[in-house]
Amino acid sequence: MDRDAEPQEITSLVGREVYTNNGVFLGEVEDLRLNLDAESVTGLALHQLNRELFASEAASSRGVIVPYRWVQAVGDVIIVNDLVERIQRQKDGESEEEVTA
């Protein structure tokens, strides 16, 4: 991702859908975590979560925060790496080989 691109209003990220680079829907941006000293975004707070990936968080009406360093692209939607999927699959008992295959 070109981090030197023209700056955008951070509020433009709110409401965008977030997908993994494999096309799996994660949720929708509700808010942002900021580092005010560095004047940078450090995380995306998601709601409207994918209930299959985030069953416990969705059931308790909690959101999740995805670290901004996982963001690969920002356009009409936000693309993050597939680490979220791998973490969930490992929780479900799949081996690393099954996850990356």
N, C-alpha and C positions, 0 to 999 in steps of 0.2 A: 504494500500500500504506500502511495506517495504521501508521506507526512509533510512535505513541503508545499503541497498544493494550496490553492487559495483558501484561506480560512472561511469557515461557515459559521453561522449562528448555531450555538449548541442546541438551542431549542428546536432546530430543524430536525434533530435526531428523534425527538419525542414523537411517539406514534408510529415509528417505522417498525416493520416486521423484521425479525432476526432469524436467519437460517444458518445452518452449518454449510461448509463447502461441499457437503454431500447432498444438499437439498432438503435436509430435515428441519422443519419449523421448530424453533425454540420458544418464541414468545414475542411480545411487543414491548418496545422501549417505553417505560413509564416515567423514568427519571434518570439522572446522571449522577455519578460520583465524581467529584472534582477535587483536584489538588490546587488550591488557590495560590499557594506560593509559587508553584511551577506554571500556573495558568494553563492546566491541561486536564483533559478528561481521563480518569483512571478506571472507570467502570460504567457499565450499562445496567440499570435496574430494570428487570423485565417483569411484566405481568401478563395475563392472558396466556399462561404457560401451556406448553405441550404436555398434556396430562399423562401420556405414556412415559415421557422422560422424567417428569417432575411430579410423580404421584403424591408424595407426602407434602411437598411444598404447595401444590395446587389444592390439595384437600384442606390444608390449614389456612388457605388464603394468603400465604406468604409468597413473595416473589423471590427471585434470585438475582444476584449481581454477577455479571460476566465481566472479567477483567478486560479492559480496553486493549491490552496488548494482544488479546486473542483475535481482535478485529482484523480481517484481511481486506475488506472492501466496504465502502459506503457509497450507496447510490440510492435508487428507489427503495431498496431493501439493504439490510446490513448483513454481511457474510462474515462468519467467525470460523475458526478452525474446528475440526471435528473432535477436539479433546473432550467436549461435553458428552458426546455420544460414547466415547471410549470409557470415560469415568462411569457412566451409567451402566454400560455393559459389564464392566468389572464388578460393580455392585451386585449385578444379577448373576454373577458366578461364571461368566465366560472368560476364557483365557485370552491373553494378549494376541495369540495367533488368530483366534476367531474374530477378534475385534479389527485387526488390521488387514485381514484377508480380503 
